Amino acid sequence: MRNLLLSGGPGHDFDLTSAALAKILASSDTATEIVTDPAHFFDLLQLGTSGQIEPWDLLTVNALRWQMGQDRYAEQRTEWEYAIQENDLELITEFVSSGGGLLALHTAVICFDAHPLWQQLTGASWNFSTSSHPPVGEFEVAVTQDGLKHPLTAAAENFSIADELYGFLDQVPGLAPLLTARYLDRDQPLLWARSIGKGRVVTDLLGHSVESLSNATHQGILVRAAHWAARESEPLQTHSVGST
């Protein structure tokens, strides 16, 4: 299975988490190409879609790239500011709608300035006026009733994880979370899986650090998520591959 992963951005160890994720997925015969330049990412997607190179089965976004219009990011704009082009978002949408898979990890919901096409794909987006998270720490993750019936999470039990817990995102109507965690007296969706046209999207708000990706339960969910999104046969057995 071929996976094209967009990585990079401020405030997170994306080099480490993307490498860790690639190692986790490699345990189930998934080859990941990691790129940090969005333009290169979309060029490779276009080449695969047009048949000029071997097509991609899965796209993964483990990145934090947006226009950084908020005042507190002014000093970082020179290095990290990014405005996505409409035709690039349409390219991703067409890839998924035609049967491709998309895995959106953690900060992916902040990417691309809550553009409607991206929000429709991922199912939620960060709102700088209302969204928030507590400091990174340990918290309990619960499998929902929908999660107990879904192949991504049916084999999982409630678990504890050290991570960054996102809350109060802008969600598309009818979002059905598979995992939740409690924050400010509300159950916050952490993981969901959706069909878009002929394709599938998994959004996983966990994954702030390598520590999160080293959690054995989280690793198993990520492997199943990649295979489910790409409509590949799920591995018969998943196991922890450890941190990188």
N, C-alpha and C positions, 0 to 999 in steps of 0.2 A: 504494500500500500504506500502511495506517495503522498507526502504531507509537505505543504509549503507554509512556513511559519514566519510571520512578521513579528519582529522583536524590537525592543528599544524604547527609550524615553526617560524622563527624569524621575527621580525619587524612588526608584525600585532597582533591584539587582537583576535586570532583565537578562544580562549575559548568563548569569548563573541559573536563573529559573528556566530559561529557554533550553539551555543545555540539559538540565535535569529532566525537563519534560520530554525532550527528544530521546533521552536514554530510557525513560519509562515506556514510551511508545515503541522503541526499538525492541523491547522485550517481547512484543507481539507482532514482529515482522512489519513494522512501519518505519520507512526511511524518511527522515525529516531534513529538509533544506531550510536553514535559518538565514534570513536576510534582515538587515536593519534599515535599509533605505526603502521607504514606501514606493518610490518610483520603480525601483528594481523589482519589488514584490509584484506590482501590477504588470510590469513588463513580462515577468515569468508566468504570471497567470494568463496573460493574453497569448503568449507563445504556446502554453499548454492547451488552451481552449481552441486555438486555431489549428492545432495539430502539428506545429513546427517543432515541438519537443514532446516527449511522452506526457500525456495528460496527468493532471493532479487528481487525486481522489478526495483529498481533504485540504482545507485551508484552516490555519490556526492563527489567531491574533492574540499574542501575548505582548502587548505594547501599550504605550501611552502617548498618542500623537493627536494633537488638536491645535487650534489657533491660539490658545493661551491668552484669551482676551482679558482675563481677570488680572487686576493690578498686582496681586502678589506673585505673579509669574513673570513680571516684566523683565527681570534680569536673566531669565532662562530662555526668553523667546529667540534670541539670536541662534542658539544651538538647537532648539527643539520645536519651534513653531512650525505647524504644518496645516495646510488647508487642502482637504481632499477635493479632487475634481469630480464633478457629477458623473462623467463617463466611467470613472474608476468604480464608483459605487454601483453604477448600473452593470458593470462587468461582474462584480461579486454577486449581485442579485441574480443575474442571468446564469452564472455558474451554479448557484444553489438551486434555482428554479428548474434547471435542466437536469438535476440529479446529483449535484456535488454536495459534499459535506462541509460544515463550518463549525469549528470549535472556538468559542469566544471565552477567553480566560481573564478573570479578575478585572484589570483596568480596561479591557476591551470596551466595556460599557461607557467609558469616559471618552473614548476615541471619536474623532470625526464630528465633534461639536453637536451631538444629538441629532444628526441629520435624519430626517424621517425615514429614508431608505435603510440606513444602518439600524435605527431603532426598531424598524419592522423586522429586520433580520434577527437581531439579537434578543428582541422581546422587551428590552428595558434600556434606559439611558440615565446617566448621572445628571442631576439637576443641581447646579452650583448654588441655588437658592435654598433648596430643601433637603438634598441628600447629605449624608454624613456617615462617619464611622468612629467608633471609639479607638483608643490606642490598641496597637497590636497586642493580642493576648490570647489566653486559652478560653474557649467557650464550647458549649455543647451543641452538636448538630443533630437535628431530628429528621428521620425519614417520614415523609407525609403518607397519607393514605394513597395518594396517587403514586408516590415513590415505591410503595410496597408492591405495586402492580407493574412497574416499569422495568424493562431489562437492565437499565443502567444501575438501578438502586435496589431491586428486589432482593438481592443477596446481601445487602448491607444492613447493619444494625445501627442504632444511634451511636455516635462516636464523639470524642473530644478532639479538638484540633487547635493549634496555635496559628492564628491568622489575623487578617484584617477584615472585620465584619461590616460589609456595606449595608446601608439601610436607606429606606425612603427614596428609592429610585422611581422615575417615571416609567410605568409599565404599560404595555399594550393590553387591551381588554382581554379577559379570559385567561390570563397567564396561570398555569397550573404548576406550582413548584413541586419538585421531587424531594428537595432538602430545604429546611428552614433553620434559623437560629433566632433566639430572643434578643432583641435590642430595643431599649426604651419602651418596654411594655408592649412590644408588637413582634409577632413572628415575621421575620424578614426572609423573603425567598433567596435562596443561595444557589440553587441549581434547577434548571428546567430544560426540557427537550421538546422541539417543535418541528413539524413538517412545513416546508415552504415550497409549494409547487411539487416537483418530483424529488426535491432534496430535503435534507434534514439539518437542523441547527441545534447544538448544545451550548448553553451559556452556563458557565461555572464561575461564580463570583469569588471562589476561594483561589488560592495560589499566589499570595503576596510574596512568599519567600520559599527558599529551598526546604525549609522546615515543614511548611504546609505540604509540599510535594513529596516529602519523605514519609508522610502519614500513610500507612499501608492501606487503610480503607479508601482514602482519597486516590491513591495510585490505581487501585482496582477500578474505581469509578471512571477515572480518566481513560484507562485502556478501553473499557466498554463504551465510553462516550465516543471515542475516536472511531471505533469500528461500527457503532450504531449510526453515527452521522454519515460515514462513508458507505454505508450499506454493505460492508464487508462481513464475512463470517466472524462471529465473536470467538476469541480464544476460549478453549474449553476450560482453561485454568489460568487464573491471574495470581501474581505473587509480588511481594515487595522487591524492588530492585535496589533499594537503598539510595542515599543521597549521592550527589556528584561533587 
